[in-house]
Amino acid sequence: MLLQSLLLLSGLLPSLACSTVPAAPTSDPHARFDAGDPIEFRFPPTDSDVVSSETTRGRATALLFITTYDMASQVVVKRLGEVLVRFTPRANAAAVVLEPPAHAELLPAYKEALGLPYPVVMADFVTQQRQGPFGDIENVPTLVVLDRSGREVWRHQGPCEARDIEAALERASRR
């Protein structure tokens, strides 16, 4: 009985050590969420980067909700960076980290190590609590694309291809 309990516990330990934000299966890359009203948001600055609804209006914007230790998040932040540097017209992007605020001091090193051409910021308290303007971000990575007015036009959970990111930004730029 003790051996069975230990085996059960040892099988659970890796899952207990993981984040409460699990990786998601890939969703439909063509899903659209025409929410109607522009989304108002402001994420606390890290370094000198301010990411808010005011600083992103006028261009399509990709907000990528991640954790820094998640491999799928790292893949998508790199893909988003590759799309962003070649995308025309210009678009905004930011990685929004869903981790404890104490990790904020590590974000400049994360951005530099991955060579990201866009800001990496911490999620605000309400977003961390899954009650922010983007709703319940259950999984990482989650990519949300806003049109030039700040309306959500696309959401994708899990890894996505560069062509899907580019197509979403193109649609958002035309709105």
C-alpha positions in Angstrom: 0.0 0.0 0.0 2.8 2.4 0.9 4.6 1.5 -2.4 1.4 2.2 -4.4 1.0 5.6 -2.6 4.6 6.6 -3.4 4.3 5.6 -7.0 1.1 7.6 -7.3 2.6 10.6 -5.6 5.8 10.4 -7.7 3.6 10.4 -10.8 1.8 13.5 -9.6 4.9 15.5 -8.6 5.9 16.7 -12.1 2.4 18.0 -12.7 2.3 19.7 -9.3 5.5 21.5 -10.1 4.1 22.9 -13.4 2.3 26.2 -13.8 -1.4 26.5 -13.3 -1.5 27.8 -16.9 -1.2 24.5 -18.9 -0.2 24.4 -22.6 -3.2 24.2 -24.8 -4.0 22.1 -27.8 -4.0 24.0 -31.1 -7.3 25.8 -31.8 -8.7 26.7 -35.1 -6.3 29.2 -36.6 -9.1 30.9 -38.5 -11.3 31.6 -35.5 -12.5 35.2 -35.3 -13.7 37.0 -32.3 -15.3 40.3 -33.4 -15.9 41.5 -29.9 -17.3 44.9 -30.9 -15.9 47.4 -28.4 -12.2 48.3 -28.3 -10.3 46.6 -25.4 -8.8 48.9 -22.8 -5.6 47.6 -21.2 -2.3 48.7 -19.6 0.4 46.4 -18.6 3.0 47.6 -16.1 6.2 48.7 -17.9 9.4 46.7 -17.7 12.5 48.7 -18.7 11.0 51.6 -20.7 8.3 49.6 -22.6 4.8 50.7 -22.0 2.1 48.5 -23.6 -1.4 49.8 -23.4 -4.5 50.4 -25.5 -3.3 54.0 -26.0 0.2 53.1 -27.2 -1.0 50.4 -29.7 -4.0 52.1 -31.4 -3.7 52.8 -35.0 -1.9 49.6 -35.9 -2.7 45.9 -35.8 -1.5 44.5 -32.5 -0.4 41.0 -31.5 -0.4 40.3 -27.7 1.1 37.0 -26.9 0.3 35.7 -23.4 3.2 33.4 -22.3 5.3 31.9 -19.5 9.0 32.2 -19.9 9.7 28.6 -19.0 7.3 27.1 -21.4 8.8 25.7 -24.6 5.8 26.3 -26.8 5.7 29.9 -25.6 9.4 30.3 -26.6 8.7 29.0 -30.1 5.8 31.3 -30.7 7.6 34.4 -29.4 10.4 33.7 -31.9 7.8 33.2 -34.7 6.0 36.4 -33.8 9.3 38.3 -33.9 10.2 36.8 -37.4 6.8 37.9 -38.7 6.9 41.3 -37.1 10.2 42.3 -38.7 9.1 41.6 -42.2 5.4 42.5 -41.9 4.0 45.5 -43.8 2.3 47.7 -42.9 4.0 47.9 -39.5 2.3 46.2 -36.6 2.6 46.3 -32.8 3.4 43.2 -30.7 4.2 42.4 -27.1 4.7 39.3 -25.0 2.7 39.4 -21.8 4.2 37.2 -19.1 1.7 35.3 -16.8 4.1 34.8 -13.9 4.6 36.3 -10.4 5.6 40.0 -10.4 8.9 39.0 -8.8 10.0 37.6 -12.1 9.8 41.0 -13.8 13.5 41.7 -13.3 14.3 38.7 -15.5 12.3 39.9 -18.5 15.0 42.1 -20.1 17.4 39.1 -20.1 14.7 36.9 -21.6 14.0 39.5 -24.4 17.7 39.8 -25.2 18.4 36.1 -25.1 15.7 35.4 -27.6 16.5 38.5 -29.7 12.9 39.8 -29.6 12.1 43.0 -31.5 9.1 43.8 -29.4 8.4 44.5 -25.7 8.1 41.8 -23.0 6.0 42.9 -20.1 4.3 41.4 -17.0 0.6 40.9 -16.9 -1.3 43.2 -14.5 -3.0 41.8 -11.4 -6.4 41.4 -13.0 -5.0 39.6 -16.0 -3.0 37.3 -13.6 -6.3 36.6 -11.9 -7.9 35.7 -15.2 -10.4 38.6 -14.9 -8.7 41.2 -17.1 -10.1 42.7 -20.3 -8.8 39.7 -22.3 -10.9 37.3 -20.2 -9.8 34.0 -18.9 -6.4 33.2 -20.5 -6.4 29.5 -19.6 -3.5 28.3 -21.6 -0.1 29.4 -22.8 0.8 30.5 -25.3 -2.3 32.4 -26.3 -2.1 34.9 -29.1 -4.6 37.7 -29.3 -4.7 40.0 -32.4 -6.4 43.4 -32.2 -7.4 45.5 -35.1 -6.3 49.1 -35.5 -9.1 50.3 -33.3 -8.2 47.8 -30.5 -11.0 45.2 -31.2 -10.1 41.6 -30.8 -10.3 39.9 -34.2 -8.4 36.6 -33.6 -7.4 34.4 -30.7 -5.3 31.3 -30.9 -4.2 28.9 -28.1 -1.1 26.8 -28.4 1.6 26.8 -30.9 0.9 28.5 -34.3 2.6 28.8 -37.6 4.1 32.1 -38.8 1.7 32.1 -41.8 -1.3 32.1 -39.4 0.2 35.0 -37.4 0.8 36.9 -40.6 -2.7 36.2 -41.9 -4.3 37.4 -38.7 -2.2 40.6 -38.7 -3.2 41.2 -42.3 -6.9 40.9 -41.5 -6.5 43.2 -38.5 -4.6 45.8 -40.5 -7.4 46.0 -43.1 -10.1 46.7 -40.4 
